[in-house]
Amino acid sequence: MDLGPIFAPVAHEMGAVDTVLQSLMREVGAQTAAARGKARILDRIVQHPFAVPGKRIRPALVLLTAHAVSPVAHPPDPESLIALAGAVEILHAASLVHDDIIDNADSRRHQVSLNKRFGNRVAVLAGDILYTNFFSVITGLKRVEHAKRFSLLDIFLDTTKSMCMGEIVAQEVAASGKPLALEEYVEIATDKTAVLFAACCRTAALLCDAPEPLQRCLGDVGLHFGLAFQMADDLVDKDHGLNESVDLEAITLSYAQKARDGIAQLPAGAYRDSLRDLVDYVISSAIP
């Protein structure tokens, strides 16, 4: 299974997201260089996490969800939707930069990791810059009314806090050297990964003024998809840390099915089909 056909309904917008990301990162470096009159080293640093694009699953989740709900809500403002999709990729990149420092990683996406190239101190600050840039994008959505921007910000503040807490718990559990209990594993996977997937779906629905019950439903879709995503990734890497008696494949499939069940409640069409196919794509990487 290939991502190309899955992203086809939003292919043009995905290209626009990449353009926005490049523009935002150039702007950060240029502003700092102009202010200090020095070489644009920050330009190279903040663009480093985007030099080799990832799969862009999170921005695609925002775009597909927004269009999938629009028949029963309001069509999304194109500029705001692209900005939101780009913002979640910045948030994801910031979390990866800090994760690589914690894990002392040598590479990320087949290139030298930011911390290895520029050192841990610079990488910490670069990650902080990405986080602040993310929040600047959200608060700067000028075509979105103030109350809605505040709601978006509130969701992402809670999301960022959960992601940090998930990493803290993961470090504590790893230091113990004991196998993870399933409850602990799900808690960590929820906070480190699934809450961002949930935020992608919920904020996309919020941007379109979808009814509150549908927003909650899509938040659950994202949460279940994010859990299936993390579990599939751990199955591939064989580093989940669970007791061997735990049937992680079966649990992964159950969360994937919960995501599909939620997606099935959306209006029929290409966007709903792509959301379902995206879940299938993730699962197929670990479970043929």
C-alpha positions in Angstrom: 0.0 0.0 0.0 1.3 3.5 -1.0 0.6 6.8 0.6 0.2 8.6 -2.8 -3.3 7.4 -3.6 -4.3 7.8 0.0 -3.2 11.5 0.0 -4.6 12.1 -3.5 -7.7 14.0 -2.4 -5.5 16.5 -0.6 -2.3 16.3 -2.7 -2.4 20.0 -3.7 -2.9 21.1 -0.1 -0.1 18.8 1.1 2.2 20.6 -1.3 1.0 23.9 0.1 1.8 22.7 3.6 5.4 22.0 2.6 5.7 25.5 1.1 4.3 27.1 4.3 6.7 25.1 6.4 9.7 26.1 4.3 8.6 29.7 4.4 8.1 29.7 8.2 11.5 28.2 8.9 13.2 30.7 6.5 11.4 33.5 8.3 12.6 32.5 11.7 16.3 32.3 10.5 16.1 35.5 8.6 14.6 37.5 11.4 17.2 36.4 13.9 20.0 37.1 11.5 18.7 40.5 10.6 18.3 41.4 14.3 21.9 40.3 15.2 23.7 41.0 11.9 25.3 37.6 12.1 25.6 34.6 9.9 22.3 32.8 9.4 23.3 29.7 11.3 19.8 29.6 12.9 18.4 29.3 9.4 20.2 26.0 9.0 19.4 24.8 12.4 15.6 25.2 12.3 15.4 23.9 8.8 17.4 20.8 9.6 14.4 18.8 11.0 12.5 19.4 7.7 15.3 18.7 5.3 14.2 15.1 4.9 10.4 15.1 5.0 8.6 12.4 7.0 5.4 10.8 5.9 3.4 13.9 6.8 0.7 11.7 8.4 -0.4 14.3 10.9 -0.9 17.2 8.4 -2.8 14.8 6.2 -5.0 13.8 9.1 -5.9 17.5 9.6 -6.7 18.1 5.9 -8.6 14.8 5.4 -10.6 15.3 8.6 -11.6 18.9 7.8 -12.8 18.0 4.3 -14.6 14.8 5.5 -16.7 16.8 8.1 -17.4 19.8 5.9 -20.6 18.3 4.4 -22.1 18.4 7.8 -20.3 21.5 9.1 -18.7 24.4 7.2 -16.1 24.2 4.5 -12.7 25.1 6.0 -11.0 28.4 5.3 -8.2 27.3 2.9 -5.5 29.5 4.4 -6.3 28.6 8.0 -6.5 24.9 7.2 -3.1 24.9 5.5 -1.6 26.8 8.5 -3.1 24.4 11.0 -1.8 21.4 9.0 1.7 22.9 8.9 1.6 23.8 12.6 1.0 20.3 13.7 4.0 19.2 11.7 6.1 21.8 13.5 4.9 20.6 16.8 5.7 17.0 15.8 9.2 18.1 14.7 9.8 19.9 17.9 9.0 16.8 19.9 11.3 14.7 17.8 14.2 17.1 18.3 13.8 16.8 22.1 13.3 13.0 21.9 16.5 12.6 20.0 18.4 14.5 22.7 16.9 12.4 25.4 17.6 9.2 23.5 21.1 10.4 22.4 20.0 9.5 18.8 22.6 9.6 16.0 20.2 9.9 13.1 16.6 10.8 12.2 15.0 10.1 8.8 18.3 8.9 7.3 20.3 12.0 8.2 22.4 13.0 11.1 20.2 14.1 14.0 20.1 17.7 15.0 21.7 17.0 18.4 24.6 15.1 16.8 25.2 17.8 14.2 25.0 20.9 16.4 25.2 19.6 20.0 22.6 19.0 22.7 22.5 22.6 23.9 21.8 24.0 20.5 19.3 21.2 19.8 17.3 22.0 23.0 17.0 25.6 22.1 16.1 24.7 18.5 13.3 22.5 19.8 12.1 25.4 22.0 12.1 27.7 19.0 10.0 25.2 17.0 7.5 25.0 19.9 7.2 28.8 20.1 6.8 29.0 16.3 4.0 26.4 16.5 2.1 28.5 19.0 2.7 31.6 17.0 1.1 30.0 14.0 -2.0 29.0 16.0 -2.4 32.4 17.7 -1.8 34.1 14.4 -4.7 32.5 12.5 -6.2 35.9 11.5 -9.2 34.5 9.6 -10.3 32.5 12.7 -12.4 34.3 15.3 -10.7 34.9 18.6 -12.8 32.5 20.6 -12.0 29.6 18.3 -8.3 30.4 18.3 -8.4 30.3 22.0 -10.1 26.9 21.9 -7.5 25.6 19.4 -4.7 26.9 21.7 -6.3 25.3 24.7 -6.4 21.9 23.0 -2.8 22.1 21.9 -1.6 23.3 25.3 -3.1 20.2 26.9 -1.7 18.1 24.1 1.9 19.4 24.6 1.7 18.9 28.3 0.5 15.3 27.9 3.4 14.6 25.4 5.9 15.9 27.9 4.4 13.9 30.8 4.3 10.8 28.6 8.1 11.1 28.0 8.7 11.6 31.7 6.8 8.5 32.6 8.5 6.5 29.8 11.9 7.5 31.2 10.9 6.5 34.7 9.7 3.1 33.5 12.8 2.5 31.4 15.0 3.3 34.4 13.3 0.6 36.4 14.3 -2.1 34.0 11.1 -4.0 34.4 8.7 -5.1 31.7 5.8 -2.7 31.1 2.4 -3.5 32.3 -0.2 -3.2 29.5 -1.9 -0.3 31.4 1.4 1.6 31.7 2.2 0.9 28.0 -1.1 2.3 26.8 -0.8 5.3 29.1 2.6 6.2 27.7 1.5 5.5 24.0 -1.5 7.7 24.6 0.4 10.7 26.0 3.5 10.4 23.8 1.8 9.8 20.4 -2.0 9.4 20.4 -2.9 12.7 21.9 -1.4 14.6 19.0 -3.4 12.4 16.5 -6.5 13.2 18.6 -5.7 16.9 18.5 -5.2 16.8 14.7 -8.7 15.4 14.2 -10.5 17.4 16.8 -9.0 20.8 15.8 -9.7 20.1 12.2 -13.4 19.5 13.1 -13.4 22.6 15.3 -12.0 24.7 12.5 -15.0 23.7 10.4 -17.5 24.4 13.2 -18.5 20.7 13.3 -21.1 19.9 16.1 -19.5 19.2 19.4 -20.5 15.5 19.5 -18.8 15.0 16.1 -15.7 16.9 17.4 -15.5 14.5 20.3 -16.1 11.5 18.0 -13.2 12.6 15.8 -11.0 13.2 18.8 -11.6 9.5 19.7 -10.9 8.5 16.1 -7.5 10.3 16.3 -6.8 8.8 19.7 -7.5 5.2 18.6 -5.6 5.7 15.4 -2.6 7.2 17.3 -2.5 4.2 19.6 -2.7 1.8 16.6 0.1 3.8 15.0 2.4 3.6 18.0 1.7 0.0 18.6 2.3 -0.9 14.9 5.6 1.0 15.1 6.6 -0.8 18.2 5.8 -4.2 16.6 8.0 -3.4 13.7 10.9 -2.2 16.0 10.3 -5.0 18.5 10.9 -2.6 21.4 7.6 -2.2 23.1 8.9 -3.5 26.4 5.8 -5.5 27.2 5.7 -9.0 28.8 5.8 -11.6 26.1 2.4 -12.9 27.1 0.7 -9.7 25.8 -0.8 -10.1 22.3 0.1 -6.7 21.0 -1.0 -7.6 17.5 -4.5 -8.2 18.6 -4.6 -5.0 20.7 -3.3 -3.0 17.8 -6.0 -4.4 15.5 -8.7 -3.6 18.1 -7.6 0.1 18.3 -7.4 0.2 14.5 -11.0 -1.1 14.3 -12.2 1.5 16.8 -10.7 4.2 14.6 -12.4 2.7 11.5 -15.8 2.5 13.3 -15.5 6.2 14.1 -14.5 7.1 10.6 -17.5 5.2 9.3 -19.8 7.8 10.9 -18.5 10.5 8.6 -20.3 11.3 5.3 -19.4 8.9 2.5 -16.8 10.2 0.0 -13.2 10.2 -1.0 -12.0 11.9 2.2 -13.6 9.4 4.5 -12.2 6.6 2.3 -8.7 8.1 2.6 -8.9 8.3 6.4 -9.9 4.6 6.5 -7.1 3.7 4.1 -4.6 5.7 6.2 -5.4 3.5 9.2 -5.0 0.4 7.0 -1.7 1.7 5.7 -0.3 2.1 9.2 -1.4 -1.3 10.3 -0.1 -3.0 7.1 3.4 -1.9 8.0 3.4 -4.2 11.1 0.6 -6.8 10.5 0.3 -8.1 6.9 
